[in-house]
Amino acid sequence: MSGKRANGEGSIHKRKDGRWAASISTVGGKRKHFLSKDRDVVARKLRAALKSRDDGLPFITERQTVSQYMSNWLKTVRSSLKERTWDRYEQYVRLHIVPTLGKTSLDKLSPQQLQRLYAERLENGSSAATVHHLHATIHKALKQAVRWNLVARNVAELVDPPRITPHEMMTLSPDQARALLAAAEGDRLEALYVLAVTTGMRQGELLGLRWRDVDLEVGSVQIRGSMQATKSGLKIAETKTAGSRRQVLLSTQPKDALRRHRRRQNEERLRVGEAWEDTDLVFANQVGKPIPAGNLTTRSFQPLLKKAGLPRIRFHDLRHTSATLLLGEGIHPKIVSEMLGHSKISTTLDLYSHVTPTMQQQAADAFDAILSR
């Protein structure tokens, strides 16, 4: 039993000793051979080699270093990933994996080496979250190596990454939320803070919001993307999940704030004339360009907190504040979940379990009222 391909496309045949053999012509004119007692193993190796060659990628060999493999893997996954995700993978490979494990043979990589890498990174000041994401990158890459039959097992599955300690959630009380918005009154980004508190939109979603997605007659915003920092600059990427694409209805305060903001922005546009860059962004800098998230936090948000006499919190805590205030008022968790763009209501309930006792008390009170009539 044997199978053949056209010249240069590789071939599979059974040798006299009972083993299966495959070969492929490389770009340089040489041939690479694969050998196994299992025909399927040989076929998988041949398919992987052919794909690598046809894609113009470095030739996948059975013996290669971690550095060679990771370089090849990054090229194969680039077209299937968002730019920011690929940038993050490339950074982990370049800064953490290659300097430490790059010269190790891929098939000799051990769980002990990974565990030592993680420990060293923690000792050198990397956060548990960074090391956790590093582990996820290695795991994903080695999972592909197993599929390509380059390694027998994914050694990352035998290693425990450091446990990530969740950020302590800090939320503003109703009085504090009112104080924040009072301090923002008249600020060029007043509407951004009003939206953050009343809709729970993420920072990237606010900075990536475009006027085409705002309907002030209906009183709604369509959330379609999120501003992200990439190597090539700030770009609006698709939302993280399908559930993140959503419509949020606006109350009176954000509608009025957005109308004032649009008038102010039109005045800025007229003032700078041709220097204005028409990005259609609702929240742009003084010449229409995107606002970096770091600039928003350090130059606007933190000074605003200080002005309002409020504790130092993360911008993301405004999202938590929005959800907590609504749940505390008895708004159904399903509605809050949809507003926040959570894919599952369980995510909302898990995040805001601290509000549950209040909701349960409201339910108990409701029964008292019903049964005492």
C-alpha positions, -999 to 999 in steps of 0.1 A, spaced: 0 0 0 14 34 -9 5 68 -20 23 92 -44 21 129 -52 33 149 -81 69 158 -83 79 182 -55 47 175 -36 61 147 -14 53 110 -14 44 82 11 54 46 7 59 15 27 94 2 30 105 -35 30 111 -33 68 74 -25 73 78 12 82 62 41 63 84 67 47 76 102 33 97 128 16 94 163 4 115 186 -18 126 217 0 130 251 -15 168 245 -18 163 214 -39 171 190 -10 147 164 3 135 159 38 125 124 49 100 112 76 99 77 89 75 59 113 57 26 118 25 45 117 13 58 83 -8 85 99 22 99 118 41 102 85 11 117 68 7 144 94 44 153 93 42 155 55 11 178 55 27 201 81 59 203 60 40 210 28 19 237 44 49 254 58 67 254 25 37 265 5 31 294 29 67 305 24 75 299 61 107 284 75 107 247 69 94 227 98 118 200 108 117 174 134 147 189 152 145 226 158 151 249 187 124 267 206 135 299 190 131 285 155 98 270 163 84 301 180 94 323 150 77 299 127 46 297 148 42 335 151 42 337 113 15 309 109 -9 325 134 -5 362 124 -33 362 98 -58 347 123 -53 371 152 -61 406 160 -31 429 156 -29 437 193 -31 400 202 -3 391 178 18 420 191 14 407 226 25 371 216 55 385 197 65 405 227 64 375 250 84 354 226 110 381 220 114 393 256 108 363 277 109 330 258 138 333 233 164 348 257 158 320 282 147 290 262 155 299 227 185 275 223 167 245 238 157 218 213 119 219 210 116 182 217 138 185 248 118 213 265 108 202 300 82 212 325 110 221 349 124 247 325 90 264 322 85 264 359 120 279 364 112 305 337 81 316 355 98 317 389 126 339 375 102 363 359 84 367 392 116 373 410 127 399 385 95 419 391 70 407 365 35 406 378 16 373 382 -7 384 354 22 389 330 36 355 338 1 339 335 -2 354 300 33 342 292 22 307 301 -9 310 280 13 320 250 36 291 254 7 267 259 -10 278 227 22 275 207 31 241 220 -5 229 214 1 236 177 35 218 179 16 187 192 -9 190 163 20 192 139 35 161 156 67 180 164 65 171 201 48 142 218 31 162 245 24 198 256 47 203 285 30 235 294 0 214 306 23 199 333 32 233 347 10 255 370 12 292 362 11 317 391 -24 325 405 -36 359 395 -49 379 424 -80 398 412 -78 436 414 -97 449 443 -129 464 430 -135 499 442 -168 516 434 -182 550 440 -213 555 460 -242 575 445 -230 606 463 -195 601 451 -207 595 415 -226 628 416 -195 645 430 -174 632 401 -198 644 374 -202 677 392 -164 681 390 -165 672 353 -191 698 345 -177 721 318 -147 698 311 -141 691 274 -145 654 282 -175 658 305 -196 636 283 -171 608 284 -174 606 322 -212 609 321 -213 579 296 -188 559 317 -209 562 348 -244 558 332 -236 531 306 -207 511 321 -188 513 288 -152 502 288 -124 528 284 -115 514 250 -151 515 239 -155 551 249 -123 562 231 -133 542 200 -169 555 199 -178 572 166 -205 597 159 -220 574 132 -228 551 161 -246 577 182 -283 584 177 -294 613 199 -329 613 185 -335 577 197 -311 582 226 -288 553 220 -252 544 212 -241 513 192 -209 498 206 -191 482 177 -153 485 185 -127 494 210 -96 517 207 -64 497 211 -28 505 211 -8 485 185 28 488 171 14 507 142 -5 532 164 -40 535 179 -66 516 160 -103 507 165 -105 469 167 -136 447 168 -151 442 202 -137 413 223 -167 391 219 -200 390 199 -218 400 231 -197 431 234 -213 444 202 -244 460 217 -268 489 218 -271 509 250 -300 532 256 -292 566 271 -308 585 299 -314 622 298 -281 633 313 -258 615 288 -279 627 259 -277 663 270 -239 659 277 -233 645 242 -252 674 226 -231 699 245 -200 679 236 -208 679 199 -212 717 199 -179 721 217 -161 697 193 -175 716 162 -161 748 177 -127 731 181 -129 719 145 -135 754 132 -108 769 154 -80 746 141 -92 745 105 -73 722 82 -52 709 111 -83 689 122 -82 652 114 -117 639 106 -117 605 124 -154 607 134 -144 600 170 -167 613 196 -139 617 221 -108 629 203 -79 653 212 -79 690 202 -71 682 165 -94 652 161 -69 624 167 -74 594 190 -67 599 227 -42 574 242 -57 556 272 -27 565 293 -31 602 286 -68 600 295 -59 584 329 -30 606 339 -40 640 324 -77 639 328 -92 612 351 -68 613 380 -68 651 382 -106 650 381 -108 626 410 -85 649 430 -107 679 421 -138 660 433 -121 650 465 -125 613 457 -102 583 463 -78 572 437 -95 545 416 -89 529 382 -109 541 352 -123 506 349 -138 511 384 -163 535 368 -177 505 349 -180 486 382 -196 517 397 -223 518 370 -232 481 374 -232 483 412 -255 514 413 -280 498 389 -280 464 407 -284 482 440 -315 499 427 -330 465 419 -324 466 381 -326 430 368 -291 414 364 -300 403 329 -305 439 318 -272 450 335 -254 421 319 -266 431 284 -257 467 290 -222 458 301 -217 434 271 -212 403 292 -217 371 273 -233 353 303 -254 366 331 -233 344 355 -203 367 348 -223 397 360 -236 379 391 -201 366 400 -185 400 396 -211 418 416 -220 392 442 -214 419 469 -247 435 458 -266 402 460 -274 405 498 -292 438 491 -311 422 462 -321 392 483 -334 415 511 -355 433 485 -369 399 474 -377 390 511 -394 424 516 -414 418 484 -427 385 498 -436 402 530 -456 428 511 -473 402 489 -483 378 516 -495 404 540 -521 419 517 
